Amino acid sequence: MILTVTPNPSLDRTYEVPSLDRGEVVRATGERVDPGGKGVNVSRAVTAAGRRTVAVLPLGGAPGALVADLLDAQGIEVAAVPIAGATRSNIALAEADGVLTKINAPGPELSQAERDLLLETVRRRSRGADWIACCGSLPRPLAPSWYAALVARAHAAGVRIALDTSGPALLHALRERPDVVKPNAEELAQAVGRPLATVGDALKAAEELRELGARSVLASLGADGQLLVDDAGAWFGSARVAAVRSNVGAGDSSLAGFLVAGGAGPDALASAVAHGAAAVRLPGSVMPAPADLDPGAVTVTAEVPVDRALREPVS
């Protein structure tokens, strides 16, 4: 079982538009409403892969009730933490050429009692879990050290933990040696404080995160592929994708693919790449099922192309 923790979930509305013209009336060609948040997406992808998951998340107001209903309809077990504030609503505008514009609300503020209940719910529901995946931003007023405390608690209970967050929350958590961290290129550059122009730059940054405490790093480099760096070495994975429809949740789908394949080694990286590539071919934040995967389009190699320029360099 994979337990996911999403401290700041959302109700996500995705509109498909031909193009985005500021100041003009834009007519959508498609619309989706999905439960959102990185951990929620991981749970959705794990469920689509046929594995059991439990999603721990604070929920409040009408948006929170709709998130719970949508997850229940997808067969996902929800461990809801009731809160007084309303769950945030996010908007994504997906243009026909693959460009995505996201508007993310800050989310509600959690009281001390709600914060305590969130931690207790994670502790109680993590018994018997193979992995805990902690994902996304932290709601107000959780301190950046909150994830670090959660990693320490998970390890004390003998549970492996995967972390997908950024900024100070990531840097604090590295001290507790999370089993996997999954930054994207922008988050990786932010963590090391310098731009990334090549795959080699990303590899060096991932190695630095390991020096800071991460046991393994699964780095998403967008259209350029993914890197996995751990005690056994480094691997680079990529996949052919004919057309990108939406990249909402693609990184979350990749993390789910990595964890359901064991969470270690090149085979797990291949699964991560296959899940991420399948996700970008689907509308909105739809998570891929096994039938959507194309393992034959995936290439994984220990010969990391360090001189390859990133198609989307991070400054």
Beta strands, then each sheet from edge to edge (+ up, - down):
strand 1: 2-5
strand 2: 10-17
strand 3: 30-36
strand 4: 53-59
strand 5: 77-82
strand 6: 88-95
strand 7: 100-103
strand 8: 131-135
strand 9: 160-164
strand 10: 180-181
strand 11: 196-198
strand 12: 217-220
strand 13: 226-230
strand 14: 233-239
strand 15: 298-301
strand 16: 309-314
sheet 1: 5+ 4+ 1+ 8+ 9+ 10+
sheet 2: 3+ 2- 6- 7+
sheet 3: 11+ 16-
sheet 4: 12+ 13- 14+ 15-
end
